[in-house]
């Protein structure tokens, strides 16, 4: 991402990392399909004790507002998002927290994004699944873990949601060194981060998140409408297994933690609502009415993972804008590093998005 049009005085900016401990952990019932990735992640507390990056625009002062930025599925590095967070902090003058979803970013082993180490697992999976599509060194760890135990999608999402609610409480009660107690806390959510945020706002938009606003980029559809087969996200076997599990009664037949979350928590109930557009419609025509004016979304015309029309149907009644950039882009790379001939167009699109989000967060 090239330099954006507006930049703050760097001397007034601070970049920090903060430690976090997750109080919510779940294990799956291991089966004969368990892989070496399972032992690797459970061997330590990597997913429970980690750090998150923070851009803080008010050097020496606590900020009055905070934006929590959530990333996409199967992300292992913050590189793509650092310009996003920096620009949001610059435009809004709010502290921006980049928070990792469970088993993502630095909450997962570095080996999972090491092409040399993952090549052997790709070859092994191809031998077992000769017709698999979209498999790569970038997604083999996630693909195998979700294929073997699709309940991980729910369990890790629930852990991330409870972590975020704990973070909100931590800020609200004045414990965060960079943010004032009771500060406005908003969310900028991309891709699967949007799905996670939707669940949180549907479950707690009237209580814990009653003052919060949500801006969704390249997200917003019901789970059944996601098209997640990509060498950067998951392979076809994992995608098919997830949809078979969650778009049938199989998930409801699961016991233990899965059953408890679905049947005993507001987050679980909202997850079920967002599994399909049909589930949402059964809640009635105004299922998002209580969030009106607090949620908006930008979708991209050529996005092949999150289809624009499905977002418009799922977020009916909310402000949803469909954009089409004047350069080649994708769901994974909405602001690609291109030739110098197109850098101005990319920067203009990036700046437009950040200004659109800023409008929601500052009015």
C-alpha positions in Angstrom: 0.0 0.0 0.0 1.5 3.3 -1.1 1.4 6.5 0.9 -2.1 7.7 1.5 -3.3 11.3 0.7 -3.5 12.4 4.4 -0.9 11.6 7.0 -0.6 12.7 10.6 2.5 14.1 12.3 4.5 10.9 13.0 5.8 12.5 16.2 2.3 12.4 17.7 1.8 8.7 16.9 2.7 5.7 19.0 2.8 2.0 18.0 2.5 -0.4 20.9 1.9 -4.1 21.7 -0.2 -5.1 24.6 -0.4 -8.5 26.3 -3.7 -10.4 26.5 -4.8 -13.6 28.2 -7.8 -15.5 27.0 -10.0 -16.9 29.7 -12.0 -19.0 27.2 -10.6 -22.2 25.8 -12.1 -25.3 24.3 -10.8 -28.6 23.1 -12.4 -30.9 20.5 -12.9 -34.6 20.9 -10.1 -36.1 18.9 -10.8 -38.6 16.3 -8.8 -40.9 14.0 -8.4 -37.9 11.5 -6.4 -35.8 13.9 -3.2 -34.4 12.4 0.2 -33.2 13.6 -1.2 -29.6 13.5 -3.4 -30.5 16.5 -0.5 -31.5 18.8 1.4 -28.4 17.7 -1.2 -25.9 18.7 -2.2 -27.7 22.0 1.4 -28.1 23.1 1.6 -24.6 24.6 -0.4 -21.6 25.5 0.2 -19.7 22.2 -3.5 -19.2 21.5 -4.3 -18.1 25.1 -1.4 -15.8 25.9 -0.5 -13.4 23.1 0.0 -9.7 22.2 -2.0 -7.4 20.0 -0.7 -4.3 18.1 -2.1 -0.8 18.8 -1.9 2.5 17.0 -2.3 5.3 19.4 -2.5 8.9 18.0 -2.5 10.8 21.2 1.1 10.6 22.5 1.1 10.9 26.3 -2.7 11.0 26.6 -5.5 8.5 26.9 -7.9 8.6 23.9 -11.6 9.2 24.1 -12.4 6.5 21.5 -11.2 3.1 20.3 -11.6 1.1 17.1 -11.0 -2.6 17.1 -9.9 -3.9 13.7 -10.7 -7.5 12.8 -9.1 -9.5 10.0 -10.0 -12.3 7.6 -9.9 -16.0 7.8 -6.6 -17.8 7.7 -4.5 -14.7 8.2 -1.0 -15.1 9.7 0.5 -11.6 9.4 -0.6 -8.1 10.2 1.3 -6.6 7.2 -1.8 -6.0 5.1 -3.7 -4.3 7.9 -1.0 -1.9 9.3 -1.8 0.8 6.8 -5.6 0.3 7.5 -5.1 0.8 11.2 -2.7 3.7 10.8 -5.1 5.6 8.5 -8.1 4.9 10.7 -6.2 6.3 13.7 -5.1 9.3 11.7 -8.5 10.2 10.4 -10.5 9.5 13.6 -7.9 10.4 16.2 -9.0 7.2 18.0 -6.8 4.4 19.2 -6.9 1.4 16.9 -6.4 -2.1 18.2 -5.6 -4.9 15.8 -7.0 -8.0 17.6 -6.2 -11.5 16.4 -9.0 -14.1 16.1 -8.3 -17.4 17.9 -5.7 -19.6 16.1 -4.8 -16.8 13.7 -1.9 -14.3 13.4 0.4 -14.7 16.4 -2.1 -17.0 18.1 -0.9 -19.8 15.8 2.5 -21.4 15.2 4.8 -19.7 12.8 5.3 -23.0 11.0 1.8 -22.8 9.6 2.8 -20.1 7.3 6.3 -21.5 6.4 6.1 -22.7 2.8 9.0 -25.1 3.1 7.6 -26.8 6.2 4.1 -27.0 4.8 5.0 -28.5 1.4 5.1 -32.0 2.8 1.6 -31.6 4.2 0.3 -30.3 0.9 1.8 -33.4 -0.9 0.3 -35.7 1.7 -3.2 -34.1 1.5 -3.1 -34.3 -2.3 -2.3 -38.0 -2.2 -5.3 -38.5 0.1 -7.6 -36.2 -1.8 -6.5 -36.2 -5.5 -9.5 -34.1 -6.6 -9.0 -31.4 -3.9 -9.1 -27.8 -5.3 -7.5 -24.7 -3.9 -5.0 -26.5 -1.7 -1.8 -24.6 -1.0 1.0 -24.2 1.5 -0.8 -21.1 2.8 -4.0 -23.0 3.8 -3.1 -26.6 4.4 -3.0 -26.2 8.2 -6.4 -24.6 8.4 -7.9 -26.9 5.8 -6.8 -30.1 7.5 -7.9 -28.8 11.0 -11.3 -27.8 9.8 -11.8 -31.0 7.7 -11.0 -33.2 10.6 -13.0 -31.1 13.2 -15.4 -28.6 11.6 -16.7 -27.7 15.1 -13.4 -25.7 15.5 -14.9 -22.9 13.4 -17.6 -22.4 16.0 -15.3 -23.0 19.0 -12.6 -20.6 17.9 -15.1 -18.0 16.9 -16.8 -18.2 20.3 -13.4 -17.9 22.0 -12.6 -14.8 19.9 -15.9 -13.3 20.6 -15.6 -13.8 24.4 -12.0 -12.4 24.2 -13.3 -9.3 22.5 -16.1 -8.8 25.0 -13.5 -9.2 27.8 -11.4 -6.5 26.0 -14.4 -4.2 25.8 -15.0 -4.6 29.5 -11.3 -4.0 30.2 -11.5 -0.7 28.3 -14.8 0.3 29.8 -13.6 -0.2 33.3 -10.6 2.1 32.8 -7.9 -0.6 32.9 -6.4 0.1 29.5 -3.4 2.4 29.7 -4.0 4.1 26.3 -7.8 4.5 26.4 -10.1 6.3 28.8 -12.6 4.2 30.8 -16.1 4.4 29.2 -14.6 5.4 25.8 -16.6 4.9 22.6 -15.6 1.4 21.3 -16.3 0.7 17.6 -15.4 -2.1 15.2 -13.9 -2.1 11.7 -14.3 -5.7 10.4 -13.1 -7.3 7.2 -14.2 -10.6 5.7 -14.8 -13.3 8.4 -14.1 -10.6 11.0 -17.4 -9.1 9.7 -19.2 -12.4 10.3 -17.8 -12.5 13.9 -18.8 -8.9 14.5 -22.3 -9.5 13.2 -22.8 -12.3 15.7 -21.5 -10.1 18.5 -23.7 -7.2 17.6 -26.8 -9.3 17.2 -26.2 -11.0 20.5 -25.0 -8.0 22.6 -26.0 -4.9 20.5 -28.5 -3.9 23.2 -26.2 -4.3 26.2 -22.4 -4.7 26.2 -22.2 -3.1 22.7 -25.1 -0.8 23.0 -23.1 2.3 22.1 -20.8 0.6 19.6 -20.8 1.0 15.8 -19.7 -1.5 13.2 -18.2 -1.0 9.7 -18.0 -4.1 7.6 -15.7 -4.4 4.5 -16.0 -7.4 2.2 -18.3 -9.2 4.5 -21.8 -9.3 5.9 -23.5 -12.3 4.2 -25.0 -15.3 6.0 -22.6 -18.2 6.4 -24.3 -20.4 3.8 -23.5 -17.8 1.1 -19.8 -17.5 1.6 -17.6 -18.9 -1.2 -14.4 -19.7 0.7 -12.4 -22.0 -1.6 -9.1 -20.1 -2.2 -5.5 -20.9 -1.9 -5.3 -18.2 0.7 -8.3 -19.3 2.7 -9.2 -23.0 2.6 -9.3 -25.9 0.1 -12.5 -27.5 -1.4 -12.5 -30.4 1.1 -12.5 -28.1 4.1 -15.1 -25.8 2.5 -17.4 -28.8 1.7 -17.0 -30.2 5.2 -17.8 -26.9 6.9 -21.0 -26.5 4.9 -22.1 -30.1 5.4 -21.6 -29.7 9.1 -23.2 -26.3 9.7 -25.9 -26.3 7.0 -27.4 -29.5 8.3 -28.5 -31.0 11.7 -25.0 -32.3 12.3 -23.9 -29.3 14.3 -27.1 -29.5 16.5 -26.4 -33.2 17.2 -22.9 -32.4 18.5 -22.6 -32.5 22.3 -20.3 -30.9 24.8 -19.1 -27.4 24.2 -20.8 -27.1 20.9 -24.2 -27.9 22.3 -23.7 -25.6 25.3 -22.7 -22.6 23.1 -25.6 -23.1 20.7 -28.3 -23.6 23.3 -27.1 -21.6 26.3 -25.5 -18.4 25.1 -26.6 -15.4 23.2 -23.6 -15.7 20.9 -24.5 -19.2 20.0 -28.1 -18.3 19.2 -26.9 -15.5 17.0 -24.5 -17.8 15.2 -27.4 -20.1 14.3 -29.4 -17.1 13.1 -26.5 -16.1 10.8 -26.0 -19.6 9.3 -28.4 -18.9 6.5 -30.6 -16.2 5.1 -33.6 -18.4 5.9 -32.7 -18.4 9.6 -32.4 -14.7 9.6 -35.8 -14.2 7.9 -37.4 -16.4 10.5 -36.5 -13.7 13.1 -38.8 -11.4 11.2 -38.4 -8.6 8.7 -36.7 -6.2 11.1 -34.1 -8.4 12.6 -31.4 -5.6 12.3 -33.7 -2.7 13.1 -32.2 -2.1 16.6 -28.8 -1.7 15.0 -29.9 0.8 12.3 -27.6 3.8 12.0 -24.9 1.9 13.9 -23.9 -0.7 11.2 -22.8 0.0 7.6 -21.0 -2.1 5.0 -19.0 -1.7 1.8 -18.9 -4.6 -0.6 -17.0 -5.0 -3.9 -18.7 -5.8 -7.2 -16.0 -8.3 -8.3 -15.6 -10.1 -4.9 -15.9 -13.8 -5.5 -15.8 -14.8 -1.8 -18.4 -12.5 -0.4 -21.0 -11.9 -3.1 -22.4 -8.3 -3.0 -26.0 -9.4 -3.5 -25.9 -11.8 -0.6 -24.7 -9.1 1.7 -27.5 -6.8 0.6 -30.0 -9.5 1.4 -28.5 -10.4 4.8 -28.0 -6.7 5.8 -31.4 -5.6 4.6 -32.3 -2.3 6.2 -28.7 -1.4 6.9 -26.6 0.9 4.8 -24.8 -1.3 2.2 -22.7 0.3 -0.6 -21.5 -1.7 -3.6 -18.2 -0.3 -5.0 -16.2 -1.3 -8.0 -12.5 -0.1 -8.1 -10.9 0.9 -11.5 -8.1 -1.6 -11.2 -7.8 -5.4 -10.8 -8.6 -6.4 -7.3 -9.9 -9.4 -5.3 -11.4 -10.3 -2.0 -8.0 -11.2 -0.7 -6.2 -8.2 -2.2 -8.6 -5.2 -2.4 -5.7 -2.8 -2.4 -2.9 -4.7 -4.3 0.6 -3.5 -4.8 0.6 -2.8 -8.5 2.7 -1.0 -11.0 3.4 2.7 -10.6 0.8 3.4 -13.3 -2.0 2.3 -11.0 -0.7 3.3 -7.6 -2.8 6.5 -7.6 -6.0 4.6 -8.3 -5.2 2.1 -5.5 -4.4 4.9 -3.0 -7.6 6.8 -3.9 -9.7 3.7 -3.4 -8.0 3.0 -0.1 -8.5 6.6 1.1 -12.1 6.6 0.0 -12.8 3.5 2.1 -11.1 4.9 5.2 -13.0 8.1 4.9 -16.2 6.2 4.6 -15.5 4.3 7.8 -14.4 7.5 9.5 -17.7 9.1 8.7 -19.5 6.3 10.6 -17.1 6.5 13.6 -17.1 10.2 14.0 -20.8 11.1 13.6 
